Amino acid sequence: MVYVKWFLLIFFWTLFGAFLHYSLPKYDVVRIVNTHEERIDLDDWTRIFWSDPTAQSKRLMNRDVQFIQGIRGNGRTIVYRNEDTGWGWPPYFKFDTANLYTEASDLVSTKADPQWVAIKYFGWRSIFFSIFPNAISITPVDGPEEKPFNWFTTLFLITLGTASGYGYYRWRRFRRERLSPVFEEVGDNLNAAGDAFSRKRNRFQAWLDTWKTKKR
């Protein structure tokens, strides 16, 4: 039972951590090398990693998606999708896909004359599953080492950790001061009832034994 408890705890916190890592904003410093639009098939389970389509396009198995291609300072490639989040999750309320696509196209540069930009995004990149992070904003920076500090994610995690720690402390205190005495009282009552039943059973058995003696 202990192993099941630990397995469930580890499984829950792993899912929760993955959910936060996917949803919270992150930054990449890249050089944009191209922007393009491509028709994407959305007919399998990876559909959950794309923005929720409009009611009209939900019946479609594919749609056009804008992409931003970049190269990091270490030479590794990265591709972002550019989709509105609307009023859905995560709550970035992104409605400026067209404007962001125009900004990205204007910031395309070459290796000989690079223009570095910080791209704020959420999500994951998986080549195997064809999953792309969603770009939220683009800000020009001086160089590949000028990565913005992620204030929102840092403050959010600190707040979440503080609230979780305080909630755990309050729960432990509530359980110790309110629940434990109740459980102890219930346990004592059950033990007392068991002892009383045992005494009555012993007396009844003794009474039966007296009748057995009389019959002899």
C-alpha positions as CSV (number, residue, x, y, z in Angstrom):
1,M,0.0,0.0,0.0
2,V,2.9,2.3,0.8
3,Y,4.3,1.7,-2.7
4,V,1.0,2.5,-4.3
5,K,0.8,5.8,-2.3
6,W,4.2,6.9,-3.4
7,F,3.6,5.9,-7.0
8,L,0.4,8.0,-7.1
9,L,2.1,10.9,-5.5
10,I,5.0,10.8,-8.0
11,F,2.7,10.3,-10.9
12,F,0.5,13.3,-9.8
13,W,3.4,15.7,-9.3
14,T,5.0,14.6,-12.6
15,L,1.9,15.4,-14.4
16,F,1.5,18.7,-12.6
17,G,5.1,19.7,-13.3
18,A,4.7,18.8,-17.0
19,F,1.5,20.9,-17.1
20,L,3.3,23.9,-15.6
21,H,6.3,23.5,-17.8
22,Y,4.1,23.4,-20.9
23,S,1.8,26.3,-19.9
24,L,4.2,28.8,-18.3
25,P,6.1,31.3,-20.6
26,K,9.7,30.7,-21.5
27,Y,12.3,32.7,-23.6
28,D,14.6,31.8,-26.4
29,V,17.2,34.1,-28.0
30,V,17.3,33.2,-31.7
31,R,18.1,34.6,-35.2
32,I,15.0,34.4,-37.4
33,V,15.8,32.9,-40.7
34,N,12.4,32.4,-42.3
35,T,8.7,32.6,-41.8
36,H,6.2,30.5,-43.7
37,E,2.6,29.2,-43.7
38,E,1.9,25.5,-44.0
39,R,-1.2,23.3,-44.1
40,I,-1.2,21.0,-41.1
41,D,-3.2,17.8,-40.6
42,L,-5.0,17.7,-37.2
43,D,-6.5,14.2,-37.3
44,D,-4.7,12.5,-34.4
45,W,-4.2,12.9,-30.6
46,T,-1.5,15.6,-31.1
47,R,-4.4,18.0,-31.9
48,I,-4.4,18.9,-28.2
49,F,-1.1,20.7,-28.7
50,W,-2.5,23.1,-31.3
51,S,-4.8,26.0,-30.6
52,D,-8.4,25.3,-30.3
53,P,-9.9,26.0,-33.7
54,T,-13.0,28.1,-34.3
55,A,-16.4,26.4,-34.4
56,Q,-16.4,26.5,-38.2
57,S,-12.9,24.8,-38.6
58,K,-13.5,22.2,-35.9
59,R,-15.1,20.0,-38.6
60,L,-11.9,20.2,-40.7
61,M,-9.0,17.8,-40.5
62,N,-6.4,20.3,-41.5
63,R,-5.8,24.1,-41.5
64,D,-3.1,26.6,-42.4
65,V,-0.7,27.4,-39.6
66,Q,2.0,30.1,-39.6
67,F,5.6,29.1,-38.6
68,I,8.7,31.1,-37.4
69,Q,12.0,29.4,-38.0
70,G,15.0,30.4,-36.0
71,I,18.6,29.4,-35.1
72,R,19.9,29.7,-31.5
73,G,23.3,31.1,-30.6
74,N,24.7,27.6,-30.4
75,G,23.6,26.9,-34.0
76,R,20.7,24.6,-33.1
77,T,17.5,25.1,-35.0
78,I,14.0,25.8,-33.5
79,V,10.6,26.2,-35.1
80,Y,7.7,28.0,-33.5
81,R,4.1,28.0,-34.5
82,N,2.2,31.3,-34.5
83,E,-1.4,30.8,-33.4
84,D,-3.9,32.8,-31.4
85,T,-4.8,31.4,-28.0
86,G,-8.0,33.5,-27.8
87,W,-9.9,33.0,-24.6
88,G,-8.6,29.4,-24.2
89,W,-5.8,27.8,-22.2
90,P,-3.2,28.9,-21.5
91,P,-4.7,32.3,-20.8
92,Y,-2.3,34.5,-22.9
93,F,-5.2,36.1,-24.7
94,K,-3.2,36.3,-27.9
95,F,-5.2,37.8,-30.8
96,D,-2.4,39.4,-32.8
97,T,-1.1,36.5,-34.9
98,A,-1.0,38.5,-38.1
99,N,0.9,41.3,-36.4
100,L,3.4,38.9,-34.8
101,Y,3.9,37.2,-38.2
102,T,4.7,40.6,-39.8
103,E,7.2,41.5,-37.0
104,A,8.9,38.1,-37.4
105,S,9.1,38.5,-41.2
106,D,10.6,42.0,-40.8
107,L,13.3,40.6,-38.4
108,V,14.6,37.9,-40.7
109,S,18.4,38.2,-40.8
110,T,21.4,36.3,-42.2
111,K,24.4,34.7,-40.5
112,A,26.7,37.4,-41.8
113,D,24.5,40.2,-40.4
114,P,22.5,38.7,-37.6
115,Q,19.6,40.3,-35.8
116,W,19.0,38.6,-32.5
117,V,15.6,38.5,-30.9
118,A,14.0,37.1,-27.7
119,I,11.0,35.0,-28.5
120,K,8.5,34.5,-25.6
121,Y,6.7,31.3,-26.0
122,F,4.9,28.4,-24.3
123,G,4.7,24.7,-25.2
124,W,7.2,22.0,-26.3
125,R,9.1,21.1,-29.5
126,S,9.0,17.5,-30.5
127,I,10.3,16.4,-33.9
128,F,8.9,12.9,-33.5
129,F,5.3,14.0,-32.8
130,S,5.5,17.2,-34.9
131,I,4.7,19.5,-31.9
132,F,5.8,23.1,-31.9
133,P,5.9,25.8,-29.2
134,N,3.6,28.8,-29.7
135,A,5.3,32.2,-30.0
136,I,3.7,34.9,-27.9
137,S,5.9,38.0,-28.5
138,I,9.2,39.0,-30.2
139,T,11.7,41.5,-28.8
140,P,15.0,42.6,-30.5
141,V,18.1,42.1,-28.3
142,D,21.7,43.0,-28.6
143,G,23.1,39.5,-28.8
144,P,22.6,35.8,-28.3
145,E,23.5,36.1,-24.6
146,E,20.9,38.8,-23.8
147,K,18.2,36.5,-22.6
148,P,15.5,38.3,-20.6
149,F,14.9,37.3,-17.0
150,N,11.7,35.3,-16.8
151,W,10.0,37.4,-14.1
152,F,6.5,36.0,-14.5
153,T,7.4,32.3,-14.2
154,T,9.8,33.0,-11.3
155,L,7.2,35.0,-9.3
156,F,4.5,32.5,-10.2
157,L,6.5,29.5,-8.9
158,I,7.5,31.4,-5.8
159,T,3.9,32.3,-5.1
160,L,2.7,28.8,-5.8
161,G,5.4,27.2,-3.6
162,T,4.6,29.6,-0.8
163,A,0.9,29.0,-1.1
164,S,1.4,25.2,-1.2
165,G,3.7,25.3,1.8
166,Y,1.3,27.4,3.8
167,G,-1.7,25.2,2.8
168,Y,0.3,22.1,3.8
169,Y,1.1,23.7,7.2
170,R,-2.5,24.6,7.8
171,W,-3.6,21.1,6.8
172,R,-1.1,19.5,9.2
173,R,-2.2,21.8,12.0
174,F,-5.9,21.2,11.3
175,R,-5.4,17.4,11.2
176,R,-3.4,17.5,14.4
177,E,-5.8,19.7,16.3
178,R,-9.1,18.7,14.9
179,L,-9.0,15.4,13.1
180,S,-6.5,13.5,15.2
181,P,-8.5,13.9,18.5
182,V,-11.7,12.8,16.7
183,F,-10.0,9.7,15.3
184,E,-8.4,8.9,18.7
185,E,-11.8,9.3,20.4
186,V,-13.5,7.0,17.8
187,G,-10.7,4.5,18.2
188,D,-11.0,4.6,22.0
189,N,-14.8,4.2,21.7
190,L,-14.3,1.2,19.4
191,N,-11.8,-0.3,21.8
192,A,-14.1,0.2,24.7
193,A,-17.0,-1.3,22.8
194,G,-14.8,-4.3,21.9
195,D,-13.7,-4.7,25.5
196,A,-17.3,-4.5,26.7
197,F,-18.4,-7.1,24.1
198,S,-15.6,-9.4,25.2
199,R,-16.6,-9.1,28.8
200,K,-20.2,-9.9,28.0
201,R,-19.2,-12.8,25.9
202,N,-17.0,-14.2,28.6
203,R,-19.8,-13.9,31.1
204,F,-22.2,-15.6,28.7
205,Q,-19.7,-18.4,28.2
206,A,-19.2,-18.7,31.9
207,W,-23.0,-19.0,32.3
208,L,-23.1,-21.7,29.6
209,D,-20.3,-23.5,31.4
210,T,-22.4,-23.6,34.6
211,W,-25.2,-25.3,32.8
212,K,-22.8,-27.9,31.4
213,T,-21.6,-28.6,35.0
214,K,-25.2,-29.0,36.2
215,K,-26.0,-31.5,33.5
216,R,-23.1,-33.7,34.6
